[in-house]
Amino acid sequence: MVLTFKRLRDHAKIPSRATESSAGMDLSAALTEPVEIPPHEIRLIPTGIAAAPDCKDVMLMLCARSGLAAKHGIGLVNGVGIVDADYRGEICVALINQSDVPFTVTDGLRIAQMIAVPVILPKIVESDI
């Protein structure tokens, strides 16, 4: 599988793996100014990139970074995000601050991980079973 990325903002970072065997690719914030997430609030953070897998039976799963969660209480608001294979818009990450202190997201901060996951696309039928 080939996963192609397009920068939608000049300063956006193309996702990368920390090591050759890392399952997740780090997604970074692409901001023109810092974004503060007050305690127990949500902010949508842009990554400045779009993705295009070369097959339709895959999804891009967005997961929290364990360091942000363990050290700062920052996670994904929906637990796991899903980017469909045919979505070509900007990938944004909905972060929630689960702590009691504000957290500031800065440009280039690694905010999530993205994992390519195979998907079974069943034929949908109606029945009275």
C-alpha positions in Angstrom: 0.0 0.0 0.0 1.1 3.5 -0.8 -0.1 6.4 1.4 0.3 9.8 -0.3 0.2 13.0 1.7 -0.4 16.6 0.5 0.6 19.7 2.4 -2.4 22.0 2.7 -0.3 24.5 4.7 3.3 25.4 3.9 4.6 24.6 7.4 2.7 21.3 7.8 4.7 18.3 8.7 4.3 15.1 6.7 3.6 12.2 9.2 6.5 10.0 10.0 7.3 6.9 12.1 9.7 7.1 15.1 11.3 3.8 14.0 11.0 1.6 11.0 8.8 -0.8 12.9 6.5 1.8 14.6 2.8 1.0 13.8 1.8 4.7 14.2 2.9 7.7 12.3 3.1 10.9 14.3 0.7 13.7 13.4 1.7 17.3 14.1 -0.3 20.4 14.7 -0.1 23.0 11.9 -0.9 26.3 13.6 -0.4 30.0 12.9 -0.6 30.7 16.6 -0.7 28.6 19.8 -4.1 27.1 20.8 -4.9 26.9 24.5 -7.2 24.0 25.6 -8.8 25.0 29.0 -9.4 22.3 31.5 -12.2 19.8 30.5 -12.7 21.5 27.1 -12.2 20.5 23.5 -10.4 22.1 20.6 -10.1 21.0 16.9 -6.5 21.1 15.9 -5.5 21.2 12.2 -2.6 19.1 10.9 -2.3 20.9 7.5 -2.3 17.7 5.6 -4.6 15.5 3.5 -4.0 11.8 2.8 -4.7 9.5 -0.1 -4.3 5.8 0.3 -4.0 3.9 -3.0 -6.7 1.4 -2.0 -10.3 1.7 -0.7 -10.2 -1.2 1.8 -8.2 0.8 4.4 -9.0 3.4 7.1 -6.6 5.7 8.8 -7.1 5.4 12.6 -6.2 8.4 14.7 -5.1 7.5 18.3 -3.9 9.5 21.3 -0.2 9.9 22.0 0.5 8.1 25.3 2.9 10.8 26.4 0.4 13.6 26.1 -2.2 11.5 27.9 0.0 10.3 30.7 1.8 13.6 31.4 -0.9 16.2 30.5 -4.3 14.5 30.4 -4.7 15.3 26.7 -6.6 12.7 24.6 -8.8 12.4 21.5 -12.4 13.5 22.4 -13.9 10.4 20.6 -11.3 8.0 21.8 -10.3 7.0 18.3 -10.8 9.0 15.1 -11.4 7.4 11.7 -10.4 8.9 8.3 -12.1 7.1 5.5 -10.1 6.0 2.4 -11.9 8.4 0.1 -11.7 11.5 2.4 -9.4 14.1 0.8 -9.9 17.0 3.1 -7.6 18.3 5.9 -7.1 15.9 8.7 -7.9 17.6 12.0 -7.7 16.1 15.5 -10.3 16.8 18.2 -8.3 17.0 21.5 -9.8 17.1 25.0 -8.0 18.4 28.1 -9.0 16.0 30.8 -6.8 17.7 33.4 -7.5 20.6 35.7 -4.9 22.9 34.2 -4.8 24.6 30.7 -2.7 23.0 28.0 -1.2 24.9 25.1 -0.8 23.3 21.6 2.0 24.8 19.6 2.8 24.6 15.9 4.7 21.3 15.2 3.6 19.6 18.4 3.0 15.9 17.9 -0.7 15.6 18.8 -1.8 12.1 17.7 -0.8 8.9 15.9 -2.2 7.7 12.7 -2.3 3.9 11.8 -3.4 2.4 8.5 -5.8 -0.4 9.2 -7.4 -2.9 6.8 -11.2 -2.7 6.5 -13.7 -5.3 5.4 -16.3 -3.7 3.2 -19.3 -6.0 3.4 -22.3 -5.9 1.0 -25.2 -4.6 3.0 -28.5 -6.4 2.7 -31.8 -6.2 4.6 -33.4 -9.2 6.1 -36.1 -10.2 8.6 -33.8 -12.6 10.5 
